[in-house]
Amino acid sequence: QARLRKEAYVLHARRYLVNGGPVHPRQQHVVDELAAFCRPYLSRLWARLHGRDVWQEPCTDVDEVRELLEGVSRSVSLDHRQRI
């Protein structure tokens, strides 16, 4: 969460989705991507878990799992930031 708070403008853009605030027409594709946050998140999560499976690296430690999820979330957030 702390890392996502640093990306405040991404969270601000997500709030527009909830509030139904006005959005510039050129930014509609960004809004659509933010609305479908789970698709890129799950795609990256699958890739990282698949990589761990291929390399036979188990996720047994809670901190490792948390780090993996934070990394996926950060990656998706950075992609959104770049588009915004």
PDB file of N, CA, C and O in Angstrom:
ATOM      1  N   GLN A   1       0.808  -1.183   0.000  1.00  0.00           N
ATOM      2  CA  GLN A   1       0.000   0.000   0.000  1.00  0.00           C
ATOM      3  C   GLN A   1       0.857   1.255   0.000  1.00  0.00           C
ATOM      4  O   GLN A   1       0.520   2.233  -0.667  1.00  0.00           O
ATOM      5  N   ALA A   2       1.950   1.241   0.732  1.00  0.00           N
ATOM      6  CA  ALA A   2       2.802   2.423   0.792  1.00  0.00           C
ATOM      7  C   ALA A   2       3.346   2.766  -0.584  1.00  0.00           C
ATOM      8  O   ALA A   2       3.435   3.940  -0.945  1.00  0.00           O
ATOM      9  N   ARG A   3       3.707   1.756  -1.349  1.00  0.00           N
ATOM     10  CA  ARG A   3       4.221   2.011  -2.692  1.00  0.00           C
ATOM     11  C   ARG A   3       3.142   2.587  -3.587  1.00  0.00           C
ATOM     12  O   ARG A   3       3.409   3.477  -4.395  1.00  0.00           O
ATOM     13  N   LEU A   4       1.929   2.086  -3.449  1.00  0.00           N
ATOM     14  CA  LEU A   4       0.838   2.616  -4.264  1.00  0.00           C
ATOM     15  C   LEU A   4       0.487   4.042  -3.866  1.00  0.00           C
ATOM     16  O   LEU A   4       0.076   4.833  -4.714  1.00  0.00           O
ATOM     17  N   ARG A   5       0.640   4.383  -2.588  1.00  0.00           N
ATOM     18  CA  ARG A   5       0.376   5.753  -2.158  1.00  0.00           C
ATOM     19  C   ARG A   5       1.329   6.729  -2.823  1.00  0.00           C
ATOM     20  O   ARG A   5       0.977   7.885  -3.060  1.00  0.00           O
ATOM     21  N   LYS A   6       2.540   6.266  -3.127  1.00  0.00           N
ATOM     22  CA  LYS A   6       3.497   7.126  -3.822  1.00  0.00           C
ATOM     23  C   LYS A   6       3.026   7.434  -5.232  1.00  0.00           C
ATOM     24  O   LYS A   6       3.409   8.453  -5.807  1.00  0.00           O
ATOM     25  N   GLU A   7       2.210   6.573  -5.786  1.00  0.00           N
ATOM     26  CA  GLU A   7       1.654   6.767  -7.125  1.00  0.00           C
ATOM     27  C   GLU A   7       0.278   7.418  -6.987  1.00  0.00           C
ATOM     28  O   GLU A   7      -0.712   6.906  -7.510  1.00  0.00           O
ATOM     29  N   ALA A   8       0.222   8.535  -6.288  1.00  0.00           N
ATOM     30  CA  ALA A   8      -1.057   9.160  -5.942  1.00  0.00           C
ATOM     31  C   ALA A   8      -1.897   9.497  -7.162  1.00  0.00           C
ATOM     32  O   ALA A   8      -3.121   9.385  -7.111  1.00  0.00           O
ATOM     33  N   TYR A   9      -1.275   9.904  -8.246  1.00  0.00           N
ATOM     34  CA  TYR A   9      -2.059  10.290  -9.421  1.00  0.00           C
ATOM     35  C   TYR A   9      -2.735   9.091 -10.059  1.00  0.00           C
ATOM     36  O   TYR A   9      -3.786   9.242 -10.682  1.00  0.00           O
ATOM     37  N   VAL A  10      -2.155   7.894  -9.920  1.00  0.00           N
ATOM     38  CA  VAL A  10      -2.827   6.695 -10.419  1.00  0.00           C
ATOM     39  C   VAL A  10      -4.064   6.431  -9.566  1.00  0.00           C
ATOM     40  O   VAL A  10      -5.133   6.120 -10.091  1.00  0.00           O
ATOM     41  N   LEU A  11      -3.915   6.555  -8.258  1.00  0.00           N
ATOM     42  CA  LEU A  11      -5.067   6.365  -7.378  1.00  0.00           C
ATOM     43  C   LEU A  11      -6.119   7.438  -7.630  1.00  0.00           C
ATOM     44  O   LEU A  11      -7.318   7.160  -7.588  1.00  0.00           O
ATOM     45  N   HIS A  12      -5.669   8.664  -7.892  1.00  0.00           N
ATOM     46  CA  HIS A  12      -6.599   9.754  -8.206  1.00  0.00           C
ATOM     47  C   HIS A  12      -7.395   9.413  -9.463  1.00  0.00           C
ATOM     48  O   HIS A  12      -8.607   9.622  -9.507  1.00  0.00           O
ATOM     49  N   ALA A  13      -6.728   8.897 -10.470  1.00  0.00           N
ATOM     50  CA  ALA A  13      -7.417   8.514 -11.707  1.00  0.00           C
ATOM     51  C   ALA A  13      -8.396   7.375 -11.446  1.00  0.00           C
ATOM     52  O   ALA A  13      -9.471   7.334 -12.045  1.00  0.00           O
ATOM     53  N   ARG A  14      -8.039   6.463 -10.569  1.00  0.00           N
ATOM     54  CA  ARG A  14      -8.964   5.369 -10.240  1.00  0.00           C
ATOM     55  C   ARG A  14     -10.200   5.892  -9.528  1.00  0.00           C
ATOM     56  O   ARG A  14     -11.301   5.373  -9.716  1.00  0.00           O
ATOM     57  N   ARG A  15     -10.013   6.932  -8.700  1.00  0.00           N
ATOM     58  CA  ARG A  15     -11.166   7.506  -7.999  1.00  0.00           C
ATOM     59  C   ARG A  15     -12.160   8.114  -8.977  1.00  0.00           C
ATOM     60  O   ARG A  15     -13.363   8.108  -8.717  1.00  0.00           O
ATOM     61  N   TYR A  16     -11.673   8.638 -10.098  1.00  0.00           N
ATOM     62  CA  TYR A  16     -12.589   9.152 -11.117  1.00  0.00           C
ATOM     63  C   TYR A  16     -13.547   8.061 -11.576  1.00  0.00           C
ATOM     64  O   TYR A  16     -14.710   8.331 -11.874  1.00  0.00           O
ATOM     65  N   LEU A  17     -13.060   6.850 -11.629  1.00  0.00           N
ATOM     66  CA  LEU A  17     -13.917   5.739 -12.046  1.00  0.00           C
ATOM     67  C   LEU A  17     -15.054   5.523 -11.053  1.00  0.00           C
ATOM     68  O   LEU A  17     -16.192   5.259 -11.442  1.00  0.00           O
ATOM     69  N   VAL A  18     -14.736   5.636  -9.781  1.00  0.00           N
ATOM     70  CA  VAL A  18     -15.734   5.405  -8.741  1.00  0.00           C
ATOM     71  C   VAL A  18     -16.719   6.565  -8.670  1.00  0.00           C
ATOM     72  O   VAL A  18     -17.926   6.362  -8.536  1.00  0.00           O
ATOM     73  N   ASN A  19     -16.189   7.790  -8.761  1.00  0.00           N
ATOM     74  CA  ASN A  19     -17.031   8.976  -8.623  1.00  0.00           C
ATOM     75  C   ASN A  19     -17.778   9.330  -9.896  1.00  0.00           C
ATOM     76  O   ASN A  19     -18.731  10.108  -9.856  1.00  0.00           O
ATOM     77  N   GLY A  20     -17.367   8.781 -11.010  1.00  0.00           N
ATOM     78  CA  GLY A  20     -18.010   9.134 -12.274  1.00  0.00           C
ATOM     79  C   GLY A  20     -17.678  10.549 -12.703  1.00  0.00           C
ATOM     80  O   GLY A  20     -18.468  11.195 -13.392  1.00  0.00           O
ATOM     81  N   GLY A  21     -16.505  11.037 -12.298  1.00  0.00           N
ATOM     82  CA  GLY A  21     -16.092  12.394 -12.641  1.00  0.00           C
ATOM     83  C   GLY A  21     -15.820  12.553 -14.124  1.00  0.00           C
ATOM     84  O   GLY A  21     -15.657  11.565 -14.839  1.00  0.00           O
ATOM     85  N   PRO A  22     -15.769  13.801 -14.592  1.00  0.00           N
ATOM     86  CA  PRO A  22     -15.515  14.039 -16.015  1.00  0.00           C
ATOM     87  C   PRO A  22     -14.107  13.611 -16.404  1.00  0.00           C
ATOM     88  O   PRO A  22     -13.147  13.816 -15.662  1.00  0.00           O
ATOM     89  N   VAL A  23     -14.013  13.026 -17.557  1.00  0.00           N
ATOM     90  CA  VAL A  23     -12.736  12.550 -18.072  1.00  0.00           C
ATOM     91  C   VAL A  23     -12.574  13.086 -19.486  1.00  0.00           C
ATOM     92  O   VAL A  23     -13.520  13.088 -20.273  1.00  0.00           O
ATOM     93  N   HIS A  24     -11.372  13.537 -19.798  1.00  0.00           N
ATOM     94  CA  HIS A  24     -11.108  14.028 -21.154  1.00  0.00           C
ATOM     95  C   HIS A  24     -11.243  12.864 -22.136  1.00  0.00           C
ATOM     96  O   HIS A  24     -10.775  11.764 -21.843  1.00  0.00           O
ATOM     97  N   PRO A  25     -11.869  13.080 -23.286  1.00  0.00           N
ATOM     98  CA  PRO A  25     -12.078  11.978 -24.247  1.00  0.00           C
ATOM     99  C   PRO A  25     -10.795  11.265 -24.665  1.00  0.00           C
ATOM    100  O   PRO A  25     -10.816  10.062 -24.927  1.00  0.00           O
ATOM    101  N   ARG A  26      -9.680  11.990 -24.729  1.00  0.00           N
ATOM    102  CA  ARG A  26      -8.424  11.351 -25.134  1.00  0.00           C
ATOM    103  C   ARG A  26      -7.900  10.398 -24.071  1.00  0.00           C
ATOM    104  O   ARG A  26      -7.053   9.551 -24.353  1.00  0.00           O
ATOM    105  N   GLN A  27      -8.403  10.534 -22.854  1.00  0.00           N
ATOM    106  CA  GLN A  27      -7.949   9.674 -21.767  1.00  0.00           C
ATOM    107  C   GLN A  27      -8.872   8.479 -21.536  1.00  0.00           C
ATOM    108  O   GLN A  27      -8.677   7.718 -20.589  1.00  0.00           O
ATOM    109  N   GLN A  28      -9.869   8.314 -22.392  1.00  0.00           N
ATOM    110  CA  GLN A  28     -10.828   7.232 -22.187  1.00  0.00           C
ATOM    111  C   GLN A  28     -10.157   5.861 -22.180  1.00  0.00           C
ATOM    112  O   GLN A  28     -10.549   4.990 -21.403  1.00  0.00           O
ATOM    113  N   HIS A  29      -9.150   5.655 -23.036  1.00  0.00           N
ATOM    114  CA  HIS A  29      -8.470   4.351 -23.047  1.00  0.00           C
ATOM    115  C   HIS A  29      -7.749   4.090 -21.725  1.00  0.00           C
ATOM    116  O   HIS A  29      -7.671   2.946 -21.278  1.00  0.00           O
ATOM    117  N   VAL A  30      -7.223   5.141 -21.098  1.00  0.00           N
ATOM    118  CA  VAL A  30      -6.568   4.983 -19.797  1.00  0.00           C
ATOM    119  C   VAL A  30      -7.606   4.611 -18.744  1.00  0.00           C
ATOM    120  O   VAL A  30      -7.371   3.735 -17.912  1.00  0.00           O
ATOM    121  N   VAL A  31      -8.748   5.280 -18.786  1.00  0.00           N
ATOM    122  CA  VAL A  31      -9.821   4.984 -17.842  1.00  0.00           C
ATOM    123  C   VAL A  31     -10.277   3.538 -18.002  1.00  0.00           C
ATOM    124  O   VAL A  31     -10.514   2.840 -17.016  1.00  0.00           O
ATOM    125  N   ASP A  32     -10.398   3.099 -19.243  1.00  0.00           N
ATOM    126  CA  ASP A  32     -10.801   1.710 -19.493  1.00  0.00           C
ATOM    127  C   ASP A  32      -9.787   0.724 -18.919  1.00  0.00           C
ATOM    128  O   ASP A  32     -10.166  -0.301 -18.353  1.00  0.00           O
ATOM    129  N   GLU A  33      -8.495   1.036 -19.066  1.00  0.00           N
ATOM    130  CA  GLU A  33      -7.457   0.160 -18.524  1.00  0.00           C
ATOM    131  C   GLU A  33      -7.479   0.153 -16.998  1.00  0.00           C
ATOM    132  O   GLU A  33      -7.297  -0.892 -16.373  1.00  0.00           O
ATOM    133  N   LEU A  34      -7.705   1.326 -16.404  1.00  0.00           N
ATOM    134  CA  LEU A  34      -7.768   1.392 -14.946  1.00  0.00           C
ATOM    135  C   LEU A  34      -8.978   0.636 -14.410  1.00  0.00           C
ATOM    136  O   LEU A  34      -8.926   0.054 -13.327  1.00  0.00           O
ATOM    137  N   ALA A  35     -10.056   0.648 -15.168  1.00  0.00           N
ATOM    138  CA  ALA A  35     -11.255  -0.075 -14.745  1.00  0.00           C
ATOM    139  C   ALA A  35     -11.017  -1.582 -14.764  1.00  0.00           C
ATOM    140  O   ALA A  35     -11.642  -2.328 -14.010  1.00  0.00           O
ATOM    141  N   ALA A  36     -10.122  -2.015 -15.620  1.00  0.00           N
ATOM    142  CA  ALA A  36      -9.818  -3.445 -15.746  1.00  0.00           C
ATOM    143  C   ALA A  36      -8.468  -3.755 -15.106  1.00  0.00           C
ATOM    144  O   ALA A  36      -7.642  -4.455 -15.692  1.00  0.00           O
ATOM    145  N   PHE A  37      -8.251  -3.231 -13.904  1.00  0.00           N
ATOM    146  CA  PHE A  37      -6.976  -3.386 -13.209  1.00  0.00           C
ATOM    147  C   PHE A  37      -6.618  -4.855 -13.013  1.00  0.00           C
ATOM    148  O   PHE A  37      -5.440  -5.209 -13.002  1.00  0.00           O
ATOM    149  N   CYS A  38      -7.613  -5.699 -12.860  1.00  0.00           N
ATOM    150  CA  CYS A  38      -7.329  -7.105 -12.542  1.00  0.00           C
ATOM    151  C   CYS A  38      -6.687  -7.851 -13.708  1.00  0.00           C
ATOM    152  O   CYS A  38      -5.913  -8.781 -13.480  1.00  0.00           O
ATOM    153  N   ARG A  39      -6.986  -7.470 -14.952  1.00  0.00           N
ATOM    154  CA  ARG A  39      -6.420  -8.216 -16.088  1.00  0.00           C
ATOM    155  C   ARG A  39      -4.899  -8.150 -16.136  1.00  0.00           C
ATOM    156  O   ARG A  39      -4.256  -9.199 -16.147  1.00  0.00           O
ATOM    157  N   PRO A  40      -4.288  -6.952 -16.166  1.00  0.00           N
ATOM    158  CA  PRO A  40      -2.817  -6.934 -16.186  1.00  0.00           C
ATOM    159  C   PRO A  40      -2.207  -7.464 -14.891  1.00  0.00           C
ATOM    160  O   PRO A  40      -1.126  -8.053 -14.904  1.00  0.00           O
ATOM    161  N   TYR A  41      -2.906  -7.254 -13.768  1.00  0.00           N
ATOM    162  CA  TYR A  41      -2.413  -7.749 -12.491  1.00  0.00           C
ATOM    163  C   TYR A  41      -2.329  -9.273 -12.505  1.00  0.00           C
ATOM    164  O   TYR A  41      -1.305  -9.851 -12.138  1.00  0.00           O
ATOM    165  N   LEU A  42      -3.409  -9.915 -12.930  1.00  0.00           N
ATOM    166  CA  LEU A  42      -3.427 -11.378 -12.971  1.00  0.00           C
ATOM    167  C   LEU A  42      -2.455 -11.927 -14.002  1.00  0.00           C
ATOM    168  O   LEU A  42      -1.860 -12.985 -13.796  1.00  0.00           O
ATOM    169  N   SER A  43      -2.291 -11.221 -15.101  1.00  0.00           N
ATOM    170  CA  SER A  43      -1.344 -11.650 -16.130  1.00  0.00           C
ATOM    171  C   SER A  43       0.080 -11.659 -15.586  1.00  0.00           C
ATOM    172  O   SER A  43       0.820 -12.622 -15.785  1.00  0.00           O
ATOM    173  N   ARG A  44       0.460 -10.581 -14.899  1.00  0.00           N
ATOM    174  CA  ARG A  44       1.807 -10.513 -14.325  1.00  0.00           C
ATOM    175  C   ARG A  44       1.976 -11.518 -13.193  1.00  0.00           C
ATOM    176  O   ARG A  44       3.025 -12.147 -13.054  1.00  0.00           O
ATOM    177  N   LEU A  45       0.925 -11.659 -12.386  1.00  0.00           N
ATOM    178  CA  LEU A  45       0.994 -12.617 -11.284  1.00  0.00           C
ATOM    179  C   LEU A  45       1.194 -14.028 -11.822  1.00  0.00           C
ATOM    180  O   LEU A  45       2.010 -14.784 -11.294  1.00  0.00           O
ATOM    181  N   TRP A  46       0.459 -14.385 -12.865  1.00  0.00           N
ATOM    182  CA  TRP A  46       0.601 -15.714 -13.452  1.00  0.00           C
ATOM    183  C   TRP A  46       2.024 -15.905 -13.974  1.00  0.00           C
ATOM    184  O   TRP A  46       2.628 -16.956 -13.760  1.00  0.00           O
ATOM    185  N   ALA A  47       2.560 -14.895 -14.657  1.00  0.00           N
ATOM    186  CA  ALA A  47       3.912 -15.008 -15.214  1.00  0.00           C
ATOM    187  C   ALA A  47       4.944 -15.224 -14.109  1.00  0.00           C
ATOM    188  O   ALA A  47       5.843 -16.054 -14.245  1.00  0.00           O
ATOM    189  N   ARG A  48       4.811 -14.475 -13.021  1.00  0.00           N
ATOM    190  CA  ARG A  48       5.787 -14.627 -11.933  1.00  0.00           C
ATOM    191  C   ARG A  48       5.647 -15.965 -11.218  1.00  0.00           C
ATOM    192  O   ARG A  48       6.644 -16.597 -10.868  1.00  0.00           O
ATOM    193  N   LEU A  49       4.416 -16.389 -11.004  1.00  0.00           N
ATOM    194  CA  LEU A  49       4.222 -17.694 -10.361  1.00  0.00           C
ATOM    195  C   LEU A  49       4.680 -18.827 -11.269  1.00  0.00           C
ATOM    196  O   LEU A  49       5.255 -19.810 -10.802  1.00  0.00           O
ATOM    197  N   HIS A  50       4.425 -18.688 -12.562  1.00  0.00           N
ATOM    198  CA  HIS A  50       4.880 -19.700 -13.512  1.00  0.00           C
ATOM    199  C   HIS A  50       6.411 -19.765 -13.520  1.00  0.00           C
ATOM    200  O   HIS A  50       6.990 -20.851 -13.559  1.00  0.00           O
ATOM    201  N   GLY A  51       7.060 -18.603 -13.483  1.00  0.00           N
ATOM    202  CA  GLY A  51       8.519 -18.567 -13.428  1.00  0.00           C
ATOM    203  C   GLY A  51       9.059 -19.255 -12.186  1.00  0.00           C
ATOM    204  O   GLY A  51      10.053 -19.979 -12.253  1.00  0.00           O
ATOM    205  N   ARG A  52       8.404 -19.029 -11.052  1.00  0.00           N
ATOM    206  CA  ARG A  52       8.825 -19.700  -9.818  1.00  0.00           C
ATOM    207  C   ARG A  52       8.645 -21.207  -9.932  1.00  0.00           C
ATOM    208  O   ARG A  52       9.467 -21.980  -9.441  1.00  0.00           O
ATOM    209  N   ASP A  53       7.554 -21.616 -10.589  1.00  0.00           N
ATOM    210  CA  ASP A  53       7.294 -23.045 -10.768  1.00  0.00           C
ATOM    211  C   ASP A  53       8.353 -23.677 -11.665  1.00  0.00           C
ATOM    212  O   ASP A  53       8.853 -24.763 -11.368  1.00  0.00           O
ATOM    213  N   VAL A  54       8.696 -23.003 -12.757  1.00  0.00           N
ATOM    214  CA  VAL A  54       9.706 -23.523 -13.687  1.00  0.00           C
ATOM    215  C   VAL A  54      11.050 -23.668 -12.987  1.00  0.00           C
ATOM    216  O   VAL A  54      11.747 -24.668 -13.162  1.00  0.00           O
ATOM    217  N   TRP A  55      11.408 -22.664 -12.193  1.00  0.00           N
ATOM    218  CA  TRP A  55      12.693 -22.705 -11.488  1.00  0.00           C
ATOM    219  C   TRP A  55      12.601 -23.461 -10.170  1.00  0.00           C
ATOM    220  O   TRP A  55      13.584 -23.546  -9.434  1.00  0.00           O
ATOM    221  N   GLN A  56      11.437 -24.006  -9.870  1.00  0.00           N
ATOM    222  CA  GLN A  56      11.184 -24.778  -8.655  1.00  0.00           C
ATOM    223  C   GLN A  56      11.555 -23.988  -7.399  1.00  0.00           C
ATOM    224  O   GLN A  56      12.243 -24.483  -6.506  1.00  0.00           O
ATOM    225  N   GLU A  57      11.075 -22.745  -7.364  1.00  0.00           N
ATOM    226  CA  GLU A  57      11.275 -21.879  -6.205  1.00  0.00           C
ATOM    227  C   GLU A  57       9.949 -21.773  -5.458  1.00  0.00           C
ATOM    228  O   GLU A  57       9.048 -21.067  -5.910  1.00  0.00           O
ATOM    229  N   PRO A  58       9.812 -22.451  -4.338  1.00  0.00           N
ATOM    230  CA  PRO A  58       8.541 -22.405  -3.612  1.00  0.00           C
ATOM    231  C   PRO A  58       8.302 -21.048  -2.940  1.00  0.00           C
ATOM    232  O   PRO A  58       9.248 -20.342  -2.594  1.00  0.00           O
ATOM    233  N   CYS A  59       7.053 -20.704  -2.766  1.00  0.00           N
ATOM    234  CA  CYS A  59       6.656 -19.498  -2.027  1.00  0.00           C
ATOM    235  C   CYS A  59       6.130 -19.933  -0.666  1.00  0.00           C
ATOM    236  O   CYS A  59       4.920 -19.973  -0.443  1.00  0.00           O
ATOM    237  N   THR A  60       7.029 -20.252   0.223  1.00  0.00           N
ATOM    238  CA  THR A  60       6.607 -20.743   1.533  1.00  0.00           C
ATOM    239  C   THR A  60       6.633 -19.658   2.596  1.00  0.00           C
ATOM    240  O   THR A  60       5.933 -19.765   3.604  1.00  0.00           O
ATOM    241  N   ASP A  61       7.421 -18.628   2.389  1.00  0.00           N
ATOM    242  CA  ASP A  61       7.547 -17.554   3.365  1.00  0.00           C
ATOM    243  C   ASP A  61       6.508 -16.470   3.070  1.00  0.00           C
ATOM    244  O   ASP A  61       6.341 -16.059   1.922  1.00  0.00           O
ATOM    245  N   VAL A  62       5.818 -16.016   4.104  1.00  0.00           N
ATOM    246  CA  VAL A  62       4.789 -14.987   3.942  1.00  0.00           C
ATOM    247  C   VAL A  62       5.391 -13.705   3.376  1.00  0.00           C
ATOM    248  O   VAL A  62       4.768 -13.039   2.549  1.00  0.00           O
ATOM    249  N   ASP A  63       6.586 -13.358   3.811  1.00  0.00           N
ATOM    250  CA  ASP A  63       7.228 -12.142   3.310  1.00  0.00           C
ATOM    251  C   ASP A  63       7.545 -12.246   1.822  1.00  0.00           C
ATOM    252  O   ASP A  63       7.456 -11.251   1.104  1.00  0.00           O
ATOM    253  N   GLU A  64       7.911 -13.428   1.352  1.00  0.00           N
ATOM    254  CA  GLU A  64       8.171 -13.628  -0.079  1.00  0.00           C
ATOM    255  C   GLU A  64       6.896 -13.446  -0.894  1.00  0.00           C
ATOM    256  O   GLU A  64       6.909 -12.833  -1.962  1.00  0.00           O
ATOM    257  N   VAL A  65       5.803 -13.982  -0.381  1.00  0.00           N
ATOM    258  CA  VAL A  65       4.519 -13.854  -1.072  1.00  0.00           C
ATOM    259  C   VAL A  65       4.096 -12.392  -1.106  1.00  0.00           C
ATOM    260  O   VAL A  65       3.646 -11.898  -2.140  1.00  0.00           O
ATOM    261  N   ARG A  66       4.237 -11.700   0.019  1.00  0.00           N
ATOM    262  CA  ARG A  66       3.887 -10.281   0.083  1.00  0.00           C
ATOM    263  C   ARG A  66       4.750  -9.478  -0.891  1.00  0.00           C
ATOM    264  O   ARG A  66       4.245  -8.601  -1.593  1.00  0.00           O
ATOM    265  N   GLU A  67       6.034  -9.773  -0.933  1.00  0.00           N
ATOM    266  CA  GLU A  67       6.943  -9.084  -1.851  1.00  0.00           C
ATOM    267  C   GLU A  67       6.559  -9.345  -3.306  1.00  0.00           C
ATOM    268  O   GLU A  67       6.610  -8.437  -4.135  1.00  0.00           O
ATOM    269  N   LEU A  68       6.180 -10.571  -3.612  1.00  0.00           N
ATOM    270  CA  LEU A  68       5.754 -10.925  -4.963  1.00  0.00           C
ATOM    271  C   LEU A  68       4.510 -10.130  -5.359  1.00  0.00           C
ATOM    272  O   LEU A  68       4.453  -9.571  -6.454  1.00  0.00           O
ATOM    273  N   LEU A  69       3.517 -10.078  -4.473  1.00  0.00           N
ATOM    274  CA  LEU A  69       2.281  -9.346  -4.759  1.00  0.00           C
ATOM    275  C   LEU A  69       2.520  -7.847  -4.870  1.00  0.00           C
ATOM    276  O   LEU A  69       1.937  -7.189  -5.731  1.00  0.00           O
ATOM    277  N   GLU A  70       3.376  -7.301  -4.002  1.00  0.00           N
ATOM    278  CA  GLU A  70       3.700  -5.879  -4.083  1.00  0.00           C
ATOM    279  C   GLU A  70       4.429  -5.557  -5.379  1.00  0.00           C
ATOM    280  O   GLU A  70       4.197  -4.507  -5.979  1.00  0.00           O
ATOM    281  N   GLY A  71       5.305  -6.450  -5.812  1.00  0.00           N
ATOM    282  CA  GLY A  71       6.020  -6.239  -7.068  1.00  0.00           C
ATOM    283  C   GLY A  71       5.090  -6.235  -8.263  1.00  0.00           C
ATOM    284  O   GLY A  71       5.246  -5.426  -9.177  1.00  0.00           O
ATOM    285  N   VAL A  72       4.129  -7.133  -8.257  1.00  0.00           N
ATOM    286  CA  VAL A  72       3.146  -7.181  -9.342  1.00  0.00           C
ATOM    287  C   VAL A  72       2.310  -5.908  -9.337  1.00  0.00           C
ATOM    288  O   VAL A  72       2.086  -5.303 -10.386  1.00  0.00           O
ATOM    289  N   SER A  73       1.853  -5.507  -8.167  1.00  0.00           N
ATOM    290  CA  SER A  73       1.039  -4.300  -8.047  1.00  0.00           C
ATOM    291  C   SER A  73       1.819  -3.065  -8.481  1.00  0.00           C
ATOM    292  O   SER A  73       1.284  -2.196  -9.171  1.00  0.00           O
ATOM    293  N   ARG A  74       3.059  -2.991  -8.083  1.00  0.00           N
ATOM    294  CA  ARG A  74       3.916  -1.852  -8.458  1.00  0.00           C
ATOM    295  C   ARG A  74       4.119  -1.821  -9.968  1.00  0.00           C
ATOM    296  O   ARG A  74       4.071  -0.751 -10.574  1.00  0.00           O
ATOM    297  N   SER A  75       4.341  -2.958 -10.572  1.00  0.00           N
ATOM    298  CA  SER A  75       4.556  -3.038 -12.011  1.00  0.00           C
ATOM    299  C   SER A  75       3.336  -2.541 -12.782  1.00  0.00           C
ATOM    300  O   SER A  75       3.467  -1.774 -13.735  1.00  0.00           O
ATOM    301  N   VAL A  76       2.153  -2.979 -12.366  1.00  0.00           N
ATOM    302  CA  VAL A  76       0.918  -2.544 -13.026  1.00  0.00           C
ATOM    303  C   VAL A  76       0.708  -1.051 -12.809  1.00  0.00           C
ATOM    304  O   VAL A  76       0.316  -0.335 -13.731  1.00  0.00           O
ATOM    305  N   SER A  77       0.966  -0.585 -11.599  1.00  0.00           N
ATOM    306  CA  SER A  77       0.803   0.832 -11.293  1.00  0.00           C
ATOM    307  C   SER A  77       1.756   1.693 -12.116  1.00  0.00           C
ATOM    308  O   SER A  77       1.369   2.760 -12.592  1.00  0.00           O
ATOM    309  N   LEU A  78       2.988   1.244 -12.287  1.00  0.00           N
ATOM    310  CA  LEU A  78       3.949   1.997 -13.099  1.00  0.00           C
ATOM    311  C   LEU A  78       3.525   2.040 -14.560  1.00  0.00           C
ATOM    312  O   LEU A  78       3.718   3.054 -15.231  1.00  0.00           O
ATOM    313  N   ASP A  79       2.955   0.962 -15.054  1.00  0.00           N
ATOM    314  CA  ASP A  79       2.432   0.978 -16.424  1.00  0.00           C
ATOM    315  C   ASP A  79       1.317   2.002 -16.568  1.00  0.00           C
ATOM    316  O   ASP A  79       1.274   2.746 -17.547  1.00  0.00           O
ATOM    317  N   HIS A  80       0.417   2.041 -15.591  1.00  0.00           N
ATOM    318  CA  HIS A  80      -0.668   3.019 -15.626  1.00  0.00           C
ATOM    319  C   HIS A  80      -0.112   4.436 -15.532  1.00  0.00           C
ATOM    320  O   HIS A  80      -0.580   5.337 -16.227  1.00  0.00           O
ATOM    321  N   ARG A  81       0.881   4.633 -14.677  1.00  0.00           N
ATOM    322  CA  ARG A  81       1.481   5.962 -14.544  1.00  0.00           C
ATOM    323  C   ARG A  81       2.061   6.422 -15.865  1.00  0.00           C
ATOM    324  O   ARG A  81       1.906   7.581 -16.248  1.00  0.00           O
ATOM    325  N   GLN A  82       2.724   5.525 -16.556  1.00  0.00           N
ATOM    326  CA  GLN A  82       3.327   5.872 -17.836  1.00  0.00           C
ATOM    327  C   GLN A  82       2.259   6.297 -18.845  1.00  0.00           C
ATOM    328  O   GLN A  82       2.474   7.225 -19.625  1.00  0.00           O
ATOM    329  N   ARG A  83       1.121   5.627 -18.830  1.00  0.00           N
ATOM    330  CA  ARG A  83       0.049   5.957 -19.772  1.00  0.00           C
ATOM    331  C   ARG A  83      -0.656   7.257 -19.409  1.00  0.00           C
ATOM    332  O   ARG A  83      -1.106   7.997 -20.284  1.00  0.00           O
ATOM    333  N   ILE A  84      -0.750   7.530 -18.102  1.00  0.00           N
ATOM    334  CA  ILE A  84      -1.420   8.750 -17.650  1.00  0.00           C
ATOM    335  C   ILE A  84      -0.555   9.938 -17.987  1.00  0.00           C
ATOM    336  O   ILE A  84      -0.927  11.075 -17.695  1.00  0.00           O
TER     337      ILE A  84
END
